[in-house]
């Protein structure tokens, strides 16, 4: 019985930690390339990011709406609807 309780406790703790570190549903995380493109730059500085397909996207360095990230946001970016 103790082993079952210990196993369930560890599984619950693992799920709680994983859920806390996971991006929230509906919240997007900028790609690392977009974050790196603004490293050391001021807000509203121009930036560019090369996509995995080889396209270059021009934008400006801004904070995400939740304030967690400072990244290159494309010039033609339209905020997502809720």
N, C-alpha and C positions, 0 to 999 in steps of 0.2 A: 504494500500500500504506500509506503514511504517513497519507493522508487517511482510510482505512478504520479504522486503529487509533485515530486521533484522534477520529473520530466515535463509535466504540464506547466509548472511554474517557469521553467527555463524556456519552454516554447512560447509562452505568453510574453515573457520579458523580451525575447528575440523579436517577436512580431511588433511589440510596442516601439522598440528602438528602430527597427527597419521602417516603420510607418512614419516616425518622427523625422527621419532623414530623407524620406522620399519627397519628390515634388508634389505639391498639393494638386488635387484634381482641378483641371481648368487653368492651372498656372504653368506657364511655359518658362523654361530655363534657356537663356541665350546660348548658342554654341560657343565652345571655348575660343574659337577663332575670333568671334565678335568681341568677347571679353578681352582677349589679348591685344586686339587692334586698338583698344583705348587705354591700355596700360601706360600710365605716366602722362596722359593727356588731360586737358581741361574739358569741362563740360561744354558741349556744343562745338567742339573741335571737329574738323572733317576727318573722316576715316574711310577705309575701304576693306572689304573682306572678300577673299576668294572662296567660292563655294566648292564642295566636293566635285561638282560637275565642271569646274574650271571657269565659271562665270565670276566676274568681279562686280560686287555690289557697293555702291557709294552710299555713305550715310554720315551721321554725326554721333558723337559720343554723348550718351544720356543715361540717366538712371532708369531702371525699370520701374513701373508703377508701384511695386511693392518695396522699392528701395534696396533690394538685396543685391542687385547687380549693376555694374557700370559697364556698358557695352556699346558697340557700334550698331545703331538702329538705322535701318535703311531709310533713305530719303522719302520713298513712296510708301512707307509703312502705315498701315491702317490698323488702329487698335481693334482687338477682337471684341465682338459683341458678347454680352453675358447671357 
